[in-house]
Amino acid sequence: MGQRSDEFVLELERVLPAPRPVVFAALTEPDELARWWGPNGFTIPSADFTARVGDRYRIEMQPPAGDTFHLSGVVREVEPPSRLAYTFVWEPPDADDLETLVTLSLRELGESTEVALDQRPFKTEQRRALHHDGWSESFDKLERLL
């Protein structure tokens, strides 16, 4: 599917210091997700996530100040340990939010794993930038965890 000119796309790559099965587990197991998900200062009081195609997931996020909020979606692809895809929507959504599709592709690099993230579509550059920062800080936390 080609990118429309009015569509903002987030693409990130990160090399993580662990073999592919370990990284895949960190991306799919609720207890592991809760340890690294979210921007700096955020915690995850609950993560209901099962890596099965068609299953709904829901993650509760606690910002450093303010009330908790949630994100949810449906798992679209699961190919351990190489690929994971799910829809992503905030509860409640911002006026500029669209439901996006997150695709994570894992490539083995010996003892390390390259994770390529693709998330689309975004309605505005500001929403894309918000997710870029959130994923970047989350991957920093995951890298330290591994």
N, C-alpha and C positions, 0 to 999 in steps of 0.2 A: 504494500500500500504506500503510495507516494505521499510526501509531505505537501500539504496545501500551503500556499504562500501566507495565509493568515493564521497558521498554526505554529505555536511555540513548542519546541521539543527540548527536553533535557537529556543530555548524554554525558555520562561520567564513566571513567575507568579508574580502578584502584587495584594495586597488587597487594594482596594480604599474605602475611607470613605463616601460612598453614596449607596443608594439602586440601584438595578439592572437597572430599567428603566431610572434613571438619568445617570448612566454610559453609557448605550447603546446610549442614546441621544448624549452624549459627543463624542462618537465614530462615529456617523453617521450624525450629523447635521453640515453643512459647517461652520456656524458662530462659533460653539463650537470647531470644529476641528482646526480652525484658531487660537484659543486662546492657544492651548497646543501642537500642532504638531511640531515636529522637535527638534533637539538638542539645548542645551543652546545657546542663542545668535541669533538663527535663528528666522525669522518672516515668516508669511504666507500671502503674498499680496493677493492671491486669492485661494479659494478652491471650485472647482466644483465637488460636491459629492452628489449623490442621492442613497440611500440605496434600490435599486431595482435590482433584479437579471437580469443580462445581460446589465445593464447600464455601460457606460464608465465613469471613473472619472479622474480628473486631478488636481493636487495640485502644486501651484507655491511656491518655497522656496527661501528665501533671506538669504544668509549667512551673518555673521557680516561684511565680506569684500568680494568684488567680485560681479559677476553678478548673477542674479536669475537663477534658473534651475527648472525643473519640474520632477514630477513622475506621472505615470498614470497607469491605469489598468482597469479591468472589474470586477464588483461585481459578485461573484459566488454563495453566500449563504446569506440569510437574514432571521433570525428567532428571531424577537424581543421578549423579551429582552435578549435572551440567546446565540445567535451565529451570527457571521458575518465573511464572507470570501471574499477575493478579490485578484486578481493578482496584482503584484507590479513590475514596471519596470522604470528605470531612463531614462530621455531624456536629452541628449544622454547617452547611457549606457557606463559604463567603460568597457574596454576590458575583465575584469574578471567577469562581471555581467551576470547573467541569469535572466530570468523572474521567480520570486518566487511567491508562494501562501502564503498569510497571513491568518491565521485562528485565530479568537478571540472567546474564549468561556467564558461566564460569569456565575458564580455560586453565588447564593445568600447566604450571611452569616449574616442574620438578617439585621442590618442597614448598613452593608458593602457588598462589592461585590469583589469576587476574579476573576481577569481577567487572563486567561491563553492564551498566545500567542504562536503560532507555525508558523514559517516561513521557507520555504524550496523550492528548493534546492539552496545551495550556491556552487559556483565553488571553492572558496578558503577560508581558515580559516580567512584571512585578511578581506574579504568582510563580512563574518559572524560576525566578531568582530566589524566592523564598524556599522552594523545594531544593534548589541547588545547594543552598547553605545548609538546610536541614540534613540532606543526604551526606554532604561533605563532613559535617560534624559527627553524624552517626557512624560513617565509615572510619573516621578517626578513632572513635570509641571502640569500634569493632577491632580495629588494628591493634589497639593497646590490649584488648581482651585476649586476642589470639597470641 
